[in-house]
Amino acid sequence: MVWVSAVAFGVAWWLGWYLVARDARKAVLRRAAAGLIAYAIAVVADQLATGDAWFDGMRIVLVCIPAVAWSGVFALLLTERWAVHADRLWRLGLVPVSVVLAMPAAAGFLPAGYVLGALALLALLGCMLAVLGQQGDWAEDARRPVTGLLTIGALMFGLSSSLILLGLNVLPRTSMLSAIAVDLVLLGVGIAVLDAFEEGQALRADMLRSLFISATAATVFGGQAAVAIVLAGERPALVALLFGAIAAAIAMQVLNGPIQAGIDRFAFAPPLRAARDELRTAAEELPRKRIETGLSALGEEEFARITRRALSHYADLGKLVASPLIDLPAIDARLHGRDTPAGPLDRATELKALLTESIDHLKPRTGEDFGTSEEWRHYNSVHFYYVAGIRPYSVRTKRTDLDPVSRRALTWFTDQVPERTLHNWQNAAARIIAAQLRAGLDSTVS
């Protein structure tokens, strides 16, 4: 059964790191990835188990981690009003309690493990039912089929995990553990679809490309260990080498960009490093761009959403390459008359300039550089956050190069504007900018 486990491990390991590589800053992707990676580790641990009694407790913990992680994913999928409270309850309640129960369970005290399992599965079920109850708030039709995918995956995962935790050997334990990979892959793909929808990106081509490259690398390097197992038998050292080779090959492929960026920090000067980062990001994002965007067919809400995403990537030309907005007719007009064909980065540069002009249109015509009245809120929320690059609520961001106006704005945001209020202002500003861009689009079409 080592071959079945190797396939289950490889798929879960790849999908987990693929979600991280999409955008490690998003909590929903990090949690989904944590569930998949924890499951992959559980598969390896099951194959290398020597039959010691303590492993029963460790096995329970490893099976429960994906359930805890995915309950956190479902908590973030709730509507904005409820997601904040559910996420706080998950972070400050479920996770600490799970850690406390996991320690004695891993040490072999099985009652704590069963309590942990019941708590994790109940949390997963509760959050899933809450998402189902609010799916009517997902107005976009493209989201609704994903709800069914997530529901089926969660139910199958909950059932399989329950059978393992209860010790009901309907199938051999290794087979049951490997079967969970199907459930988690359904959940992982569902989250990837939602993320691509939110970003206005294509998913299938990028995901298949990553899968094929990772599978090829895993076959080349893991195949050598597989040959040794066929010739010498399933020795623990060779089994460990098989899983280690698969894990290293997949991780090196999926995380190639971040690995190169980390090496560049030591090898190159800042200007060259920044140029390489921009080109590398553009190359990674380009497969995610929709081939046919159909901007004129998008509704107001969806157009506003992709405009909001474009604003969030304002400072990153590599990310803007995948934005559907680079196909705006206004950008074609800006590039008209050039002697050389415009590339993706050229279009992204023009999109950034177009966004800058749209942001400038929000500025009140008072002759001042900064104000705090109501008429300034839309301009302030996007100009200083995206164009000036200040992050008033981030403790990790220290800016010493701010001009006097930006320093005034930073102080005002920090002292007077709650983070949720800023978020709402940015959404409203994005809708205004989207309306401006759509007006230009409609006039071109007509």
matplotlib code that plots the C-alpha trace (Angstrom):
import matplotlib.pyplot as plt

x = [0.0, 3.0, 2.3, -1.2, 0.0, 2.7, 0.2, -2.2, 0.8, 2.1, -1.3, -2.1, 1.5, 1.4, -2.0, -1.1, 2.0, 0.2, -2.3, 0.5, 2.2, -0.9, -0.8, 0.6, -0.8, -4.4, -5.5, -8.0, -5.3, -2.9, -5.4, -6.5, -2.8, -2.2, -4.9, -3.6, 0.1, -0.8, -2.7, 0.3, 2.5, -0.1, 0.2, 4.0, 3.7, 1.3, 3.7, 6.7, 4.8, 6.5, 3.5, 4.4, 1.4, 2.1, 1.5, -2.2, -2.4, -0.2, -2.3, -5.4, -3.7, -2.5, -6.0, -7.6, -5.3, -7.0, -10.4, -9.3, -7.7, -10.7, -13.1, -11.1, -11.4, -15.2, -15.2, -13.6, -16.1, -19.0, -20.3, -18.2, -20.4, -20.1, -16.7, -15.0, -16.7, -16.3, -12.6, -12.0, -13.7, -11.6, -8.3, -8.9, -11.0, -10.8, -7.1, -5.8, -8.1, -7.0, -3.3, -3.9, -5.7, -3.2, -0.3, -1.5, -3.1, 0.3, 1.8, -0.5, -3.4, -6.1, -9.2, -7.8, -7.4, -11.0, -12.2, -10.0, -11.4, -15.0, -14.3, -12.6, -15.3, -18.1, -16.4, -16.0, -19.6, -20.9, -18.9, -19.9, -23.6, -23.2, -21.7, -24.5, -27.1, -25.5, -24.9, -27.8, -25.6, -23.2, -24.9, -22.4, -23.5, -19.9, -19.6, -22.7, -21.4, -18.3, -20.5, -21.6, -18.1, -17.0, -20.0, -19.4, -15.7, -16.4, -19.0, -16.8, -13.8, -15.8, -17.1, -13.7, -12.1, -14.8, -14.3, -10.5, -10.9, -13.5, -11.3, -13.9, -11.8, -14.3, -11.2, -7.5, -6.4, -3.9, -6.5, -8.9, -6.2, -5.3, -9.0, -9.2, -6.9, -10.0, -12.0, -9.3, -8.5, -12.2, -11.9, -8.6, -9.7, -12.9, -10.8, -8.6, -11.6, -13.0, -9.6, -9.3, -12.9, -12.1, -9.0, -10.7, -8.2, -8.3, -7.4, -7.4, -4.4, -2.2, -3.2, -2.7, 0.6, 1.8, 0.4, 2.1, 5.5, 5.3, 4.2, 7.0, 9.6, 8.2, 8.3, 11.9, 13.3, 10.9, 11.1, 14.7, 13.7, 10.7, 13.1, 15.2, 12.0, 11.0, 14.5, 15.1, 11.6, 9.7, 12.5, 11.7, 14.7, 13.8, 10.1, 11.3, 13.6, 10.7, 8.5, 11.4, 12.3, 8.7, 8.3, 11.5, 10.8, 7.3, 8.3, 11.2, 8.9, 5.9, 8.0, 10.5, 9.6, 10.0, 13.2, 14.7, 13.6, 15.3, 18.5, 18.4, 18.4, 21.9, 23.2, 22.2, 22.0, 18.6, 17.9, 18.7, 16.8, 13.7, 13.8, 14.1, 11.2, 9.0, 9.8, 9.5, 6.1, 4.9, 5.9, 4.1, 1.0, 0.6, -0.8, -3.6, -4.9, -8.2, -7.8, -11.1, -12.1, -15.4, -15.2, -18.3, -20.4, -19.4, -21.9, -21.3, -20.4, -17.9, -16.3, -16.0, -14.4, -11.7, -11.1, -10.6, -8.1, -6.3, -5.9, -4.6, -1.9, -1.2, 2.5, 3.2, 3.3, 3.9, 0.5, -1.3, -0.3, -3.1, -5.7, -8.6, -8.4, -5.3, -7.6, -9.5, -9.9, -8.4, -5.1, -5.2, -5.6, -2.7, -0.5, -1.6, 1.1, 4.0, 6.6, 7.0, 4.2, 3.2, 4.0, 2.2, 4.3, 3.7, 0.0, 0.3, 2.3, -0.5, -3.1, -1.2, -1.1, -4.9, -5.6, -3.4, -5.5, -8.7, -7.5, -6.5, -10.1, -11.3, -9.2, -11.4, -10.5, -9.8, -6.2, -5.0, -2.8, -4.6, -7.9, -9.9, -13.4, -16.0, -15.3, -11.6, -12.3, -12.4, -9.2, -7.4, -8.3, -6.8, -4.1, -2.2, -2.7, -1.8, 0.0, 1.9, 2.2, 1.6, 0.3, -1.2, -2.2, 0.9, 3.4, 6.0, 6.0, 8.3, 8.6, 11.2, 11.0, 7.5, 6.9, 5.2, 1.8, 2.0, 3.2, 0.1, -2.1, -0.4, -1.1, -4.7, -5.4, -3.7, -5.5, -8.9, -9.8, -10.5, -9.2, -12.7, -13.8, -10.8, -11.7, -15.3, -14.0, -11.7, -14.5, -16.6, -13.7, -13.2, -16.8, -16.4, -13.3, -14.9, -17.8, -15.4, -13.6, -16.9, -18.1, -15.1, -15.7, -19.4, -18.5, -16.0, -18.5, -21.2]
y = [0.0, 2.3, 3.3, 4.4, 6.3, 7.9, 9.2, 10.5, 12.2, 13.8, 15.2, 16.6, 17.9, 19.6, 21.2, 22.5, 24.3, 25.4, 27.3, 28.9, 29.9, 31.6, 34.2, 33.4, 36.6, 35.3, 33.5, 31.4, 30.0, 29.5, 27.5, 25.3, 24.7, 23.8, 21.2, 19.6, 19.6, 18.2, 15.4, 14.6, 14.4, 12.0, 9.7, 9.6, 9.0, 6.1, 4.5, 4.8, 3.8, 0.9, -0.2, 1.6, 2.4, 6.1, 6.4, 5.9, 9.2, 11.0, 9.6, 11.1, 14.4, 14.4, 13.5, 16.2, 19.0, 19.2, 19.3, 22.2, 24.0, 23.6, 24.8, 28.0, 28.1, 27.9, 30.5, 33.0, 32.1, 33.5, 36.9, 39.8, 40.6, 37.1, 36.1, 38.5, 37.0, 33.4, 33.9, 35.4, 32.5, 30.1, 31.8, 32.5, 29.5, 26.4, 26.6, 27.1, 24.4, 22.0, 22.7, 21.9, 18.6, 17.7, 17.5, 14.7, 13.0, 12.9, 11.5, 8.5, 9.7, 8.6, 10.1, 13.6, 12.6, 11.5, 14.8, 16.7, 14.7, 15.3, 19.0, 19.4, 17.6, 19.4, 22.8, 21.7, 20.7, 23.8, 26.2, 24.3, 24.5, 28.2, 28.8, 26.8, 28.9, 32.1, 31.0, 33.1, 36.1, 35.0, 37.0, 36.0, 32.9, 31.7, 31.1, 29.0, 25.7, 25.9, 25.7, 22.2, 21.2, 22.3, 20.7, 17.3, 17.5, 18.5, 15.7, 13.1, 14.2, 14.3, 10.8, 9.3, 11.0, 9.8, 6.2, 6.5, 8.2, 5.6, 2.8, 1.3, -0.6, -0.6, -0.7, -1.2, 1.9, 2.9, 2.7, 4.8, 7.4, 7.5, 7.9, 11.1, 12.7, 12.7, 14.7, 17.2, 17.7, 18.6, 21.1, 22.5, 22.9, 24.6, 27.2, 27.7, 28.3, 30.9, 32.7, 32.8, 34.1, 36.9, 37.9, 37.8, 35.2, 31.9, 28.8, 25.6, 26.2, 27.5, 24.6, 21.9, 23.3, 23.3, 19.7, 18.4, 19.9, 18.7, 15.2, 15.0, 16.0, 13.7, 10.8, 11.5, 11.8, 9.6, 6.9, 6.2, 5.4, 3.3, 1.2, 0.6, -0.5, -2.9, -4.5, -4.5, -4.5, -1.9, -1.1, 1.9, 3.8, 3.3, 4.3, 7.4, 8.2, 7.8, 10.2, 12.6, 12.7, 13.3, 16.1, 17.8, 17.6, 19.0, 21.7, 22.9, 23.2, 24.8, 27.2, 27.9, 31.6, 32.3, 30.2, 32.3, 35.5, 34.4, 33.6, 36.9, 38.7, 37.5, 37.4, 40.7, 44.4, 45.9, 47.4, 44.1, 42.1, 44.3, 43.9, 40.2, 40.1, 42.0, 39.8, 36.6, 37.7, 38.6, 35.2, 33.5, 35.6, 35.5, 31.9, 33.1, 35.7, 35.1, 34.7, 36.2, 38.7, 40.0, 43.2, 44.6, 41.6, 41.9, 43.2, 46.2, 44.2, 42.0, 44.9, 46.7, 43.6, 43.3, 47.0, 46.6, 43.8, 45.9, 48.7, 46.2, 45.3, 48.9, 48.7, 45.4, 45.4, 41.6, 41.1, 43.6, 41.5, 39.0, 41.7, 41.6, 45.4, 45.4, 44.6, 47.9, 49.8, 52.8, 51.0, 50.0, 53.7, 54.6, 52.1, 52.9, 54.2, 52.4, 51.1, 47.8, 45.5, 46.1, 43.3, 42.3, 44.6, 47.5, 47.0, 46.7, 49.9, 51.7, 50.2, 51.6, 55.0, 54.8, 53.8, 56.8, 59.2, 57.7, 58.1, 61.7, 62.4, 61.6, 64.4, 67.3, 70.5, 72.6, 73.5, 71.6, 68.5, 66.8, 67.1, 65.1, 66.1, 63.7, 64.7, 63.5, 60.1, 58.2, 59.9, 59.4, 55.8, 54.8, 57.4, 57.2, 53.4, 52.3, 55.2, 56.6, 53.1, 53.8, 51.0, 52.6, 49.4, 47.2, 47.0, 45.5, 48.4, 51.2, 54.1, 56.8, 58.2, 59.7, 63.3, 65.7, 65.2, 61.4, 61.7, 63.8, 61.2, 58.4, 60.1, 60.7, 57.2, 55.7, 58.0, 58.7, 56.0, 52.4, 49.7, 48.5, 52.0, 52.4, 49.1, 50.3, 53.6, 51.7, 49.5, 52.6, 54.3, 51.2, 51.3, 54.9, 54.2, 51.1, 53.3, 55.7, 52.8, 51.2, 54.6, 54.7, 51.1, 51.7, 54.8, 52.7, 49.9, 52.3]
z = [0.0, 0.0, -3.6, -2.8, 0.2, -1.9, -4.5, -1.7, 0.0, -3.2, -4.3, -0.8, -0.4, -3.8, -3.4, 0.1, -1.2, -4.3, -2.2, -0.2, -3.4, -4.7, -1.9, 1.5, 2.9, 2.8, 5.9, 4.1, 1.8, 4.7, 6.7, 3.8, 3.1, 6.7, 6.6, 3.5, 4.6, 8.0, 6.3, 4.1, 7.2, 8.7, 5.7, 6.0, 9.8, 9.2, 6.8, 9.1, 12.3, 14.1, 16.1, 19.3, 21.4, 21.6, 17.8, 18.3, 20.1, 17.5, 14.7, 16.3, 16.5, 12.9, 11.7, 13.8, 12.6, 9.1, 10.7, 13.0, 10.0, 7.8, 10.4, 10.4, 6.6, 6.8, 9.5, 7.0, 4.3, 6.3, 5.3, 6.5, 9.5, 11.0, 9.8, 12.2, 15.2, 14.0, 13.2, 16.6, 18.3, 16.2, 16.9, 20.6, 21.5, 19.3, 18.4, 22.0, 23.4, 20.6, 21.4, 25.0, 24.2, 21.6, 24.0, 26.2, 23.2, 21.4, 24.5, 24.4, 26.7, 24.2, 26.0, 25.3, 21.7, 21.4, 23.0, 20.5, 17.6, 18.6, 19.2, 15.8, 13.9, 15.6, 14.8, 11.2, 10.9, 12.7, 10.5, 7.3, 8.2, 8.9, 5.5, 3.9, 5.8, 4.3, 0.8, -0.3, 0.4, -2.3, -5.0, -7.7, -9.5, -10.0, -6.3, -5.7, -7.4, -5.2, -2.1, -3.2, -3.8, -0.3, 1.3, -0.3, 0.6, 4.2, 4.7, 3.2, 5.2, 8.4, 7.8, 7.0, 9.9, 12.3, 11.2, 11.8, 15.2, 16.3, 15.2, 12.8, 10.3, 7.4, 5.2, 6.2, 8.1, 5.5, 2.8, 4.8, 5.5, 1.8, 0.8, 2.8, 0.1, -2.2, 0.3, 1.1, -2.6, -3.2, -0.4, -1.6, -5.2, -4.0, -2.1, -5.1, -7.3, -4.8, -4.7, -8.4, -8.6, -6.1, -8.0, -11.4, -12.6, -14.5, -12.5, -14.6, -16.8, -14.0, -11.6, -14.3, -15.2, -11.6, -11.1, -14.3, -13.4, -9.8, -10.9, -13.3, -10.8, -8.1, -10.6, -11.7, -8.2, -6.2, -8.9, -8.0, -4.4, -5.8, -7.8, -4.7, -2.8, -5.6, -5.5, -1.7, -0.2, 1.9, 4.3, 6.6, 5.4, 1.7, 2.4, 4.2, 1.2, -1.2, 0.7, 1.3, -2.4, -3.4, -0.9, -1.8, -5.6, -5.3, -2.9, -5.0, -8.0, -6.4, -4.3, -7.0, -7.0, -3.3, -3.1, -5.9, -4.3, -1.0, -2.8, -4.7, -1.4, -0.7, -4.3, -5.9, -5.2, -4.4, -7.9, -9.7, -7.1, -7.6, -11.3, -11.1, -8.6, -11.0, -14.0, -12.0, -10.5, -14.0, -15.3, -12.5, -12.8, -16.5, -16.7, -14.3, -16.7, -18.3, -22.1, -22.8, -20.1, -21.6, -19.5, -21.1, -20.0, -16.3, -13.8, -11.7, -8.6, -10.3, -12.1, -8.8, -7.2, -9.9, -9.6, -5.9, -6.5, -9.0, -6.5, -3.9, -6.4, -7.4, -6.3, -8.0, -11.8, -11.8, -10.0, -12.3, -15.3, -14.4, -13.8, -16.4, -16.4, -18.6, -21.5, -21.1, -24.4, -22.7, -22.4, -26.0, -26.9, -24.7, -26.4, -29.9, -32.2, -30.6, -32.9, -31.0, -29.8, -26.2, -23.8, -20.6, -18.4, -20.7, -20.4, -16.6, -16.5, -18.4, -16.1, -13.1, -14.7, -15.4, -11.8, -10.7, -12.8, -11.4, -7.9, -8.6, -9.8, -6.3, -4.7, -3.7, -5.6, -2.5, -3.3, -0.3, -0.2, 2.6, 4.5, 7.0, 6.1, 4.7, 1.1, 1.5, 2.8, -0.6, -1.9, 1.4, 1.7, -1.6, -2.3, 0.9, 1.4, -2.2, -3.9, -0.9, 0.5, 4.2, 6.4, 9.5, 11.2, 10.5, 13.3, 10.9, 8.5, 9.5, 7.0, 7.5, 4.0, 4.2, 3.1, 5.6, 4.0, 4.2, 7.9, 8.7, 6.9, 8.8, 12.2, 11.3, 10.2, 13.3, 15.7, 14.1, 11.6, 12.7, 10.3, 9.4, 8.5, 6.2, 4.6, 3.9, 2.5, 0.1, -1.1, -1.8, -3.5, -5.7, -6.7, -7.8, -9.8, -11.3, -12.4, -14.1, -15.9, -17.0, -18.3, -20.6, -21.6, -22.4, -24.5, -26.5, -27.1, -28.2]

ax = plt.figure().add_subplot(projection="3d")
ax.plot(x, y, z, "-o")
ax.set_aspect("equal")
plt.show()
